Amino acid sequence: AIGHLAGGVAHDFNNLVTVINGFADLLGGLVGDNPEARPLVEEISKAGNRAAALTRQLLAFSRKQVLQPKVFDLNALIRDLSKMLPRLLGEDIELRLALGAIPSIHADPGQLEQVVVNLAVNARDAMPTGGTLTIETSEAILDGPYAELHAEVKPGAYVRIAVKDTGTGMDAKTLARVFEPFFTTKGPDRGTGLGLATVFGIVKQSDGHIDANSAIGAGTTFYVYLPAHRAAQPSPPSREIRLPPLGGTETVLLVEDEAGVRRLTRHLLRLKGYRVIEAGDGEEAIQIAAQHPGPIDLVLTDVVMPRMSGRELVQRLHENRRGLKVLYMSGYTDDAVVRHGVFEDCMDFLQKPFSPLVLTQRVRQALDGNVETPRSLSAASF
């Protein structure tokens, strides 16, 4: 029920967050260091970012995120995280790493970072007076007997992450509910109860498995199993695209049925020098493109729109404008995007909510033809 609810509200909610965060960023640039206005803009941005994070958590639990998987070295990712984790854990918690020789995995590195961070923060809260947090990696074989006890597990070779704490532990009743959304043993001001539910959703969407052992006074260990991948060389662990916010002078056809998002996107692109022609739906876009005398270098279109989807629009436009480049965007979850056939086209994709920086970078990369196409690991299930 939580998954269906999250998927149903995600589109409209992500559109609203896109507009709020986008104009807050622009306003922040205008007010500069004004001591009266700057803190107000920062509060708007903080609230917008918290709203976006909450949506991501709900979508992670419901396994409806659009993932960007790649082959990478999990040990390298954990080593990088270990430089940041002590600041989250505090001085009274010792962090230990025991990283074994493991094969690469094929997953979304950013989402796996979230898994490790969420488990570490959960362990920190279980050790209020300090303790030790150990992160281990190793190879594991989940065989037939194990799969018989866990119906969702596919037998095979896995990479295992074990996150162990020396905290207060949990009784059997609490352990049985630990991955439920909004279930928490913490106080009302100590989180949403979505941390472990988010971990559960990410692991499942990555074709993995998660389990936990705990006892009162004996600490807790979470075991995350991810399918081993041996066919290709790993990529660098970070999924971040580190490019300057380049602009351009090309012509962009912007197609978006949500007026607020359309106004924001038009404004951002024109600030970067692009020529923007816009439409509120697919039919209007076809008419505008037919009447436009010059070239159209890029179509930036929403995926799910009334009367005509983004993919249908692109197919119609390609009839008269061969080689037209495309950047899809959507606030919907991955099952809606997959149903509309976007990934079948092997086109670029931009997930809402997006920041002005990410928008301009992705538009520039789509024009230059050097953006990796995100893939949803759960697409086969829809």
Number of C-alpha atoms within 10 A of each C-alpha: 7 12 15 12 12 22 23 13 14 23 18 13 18 23 21 21 25 25 24 20 24 24 22 21 18 15 15 20 12 12 13 10 11 10 9 9 14 16 13 13 19 15 12 16 20 14 14 21 17 12 17 21 12 14 19 19 24 24 25 26 27 25 26 27 25 25 25 18 21 21 21 24 19 25 22 14 18 22 13 14 14 17 9 11 17 15 9 12 22 12 11 14 20 14 18 13 15 11 17 13 10 19 21 24 24 23 26 24 25 16 21 19 17 15 20 22 21 18 20 23 14 15 28 23 15 20 20 12 11 18 18 18 24 17 21 18 22 17 18 17 15 17 13 13 9 13 14 12 9 12 8 12 19 18 15 13 17 24 24 24 24 23 21 23 29 20 24 19 21 20 13 13 8 14 16 11 11 20 23 16 20 14 16 19 11 12 8 9 6 10 11 15 18 21 26 22 21 26 25 26 25 28 22 23 23 24 17 22 23 19 14 16 16 20 15 12 12 14 21 23 23 19 18 23 27 24 25 21 19 13 10 11 12 17 14 14 21 16 15 8 10 8 12 10 15 14 17 16 13 16 18 25 22 24 26 26 17 16 13 15 22 21 14 17 24 19 16 20 22 15 13 14 14 17 17 18 17 21 20 18 23 26 16 13 23 16 11 15 19 12 9 11 8 8 12 18 19 21 26 25 32 29 26 23 17 11 9 13 19 29 24 16 20 22 13 14 19 13 10 11 16 9 11 16 20 24 22 23 24 25 26 26 23 24 19 19 24 19 13 16 15 20 19 10 12 12 18 24 26 21 20 24 29 21 17 20 15 16 21 22 20 22 25 21 17 23 20 10 14 11 18 15 16 19 19 24 22 19 18 8 6 9
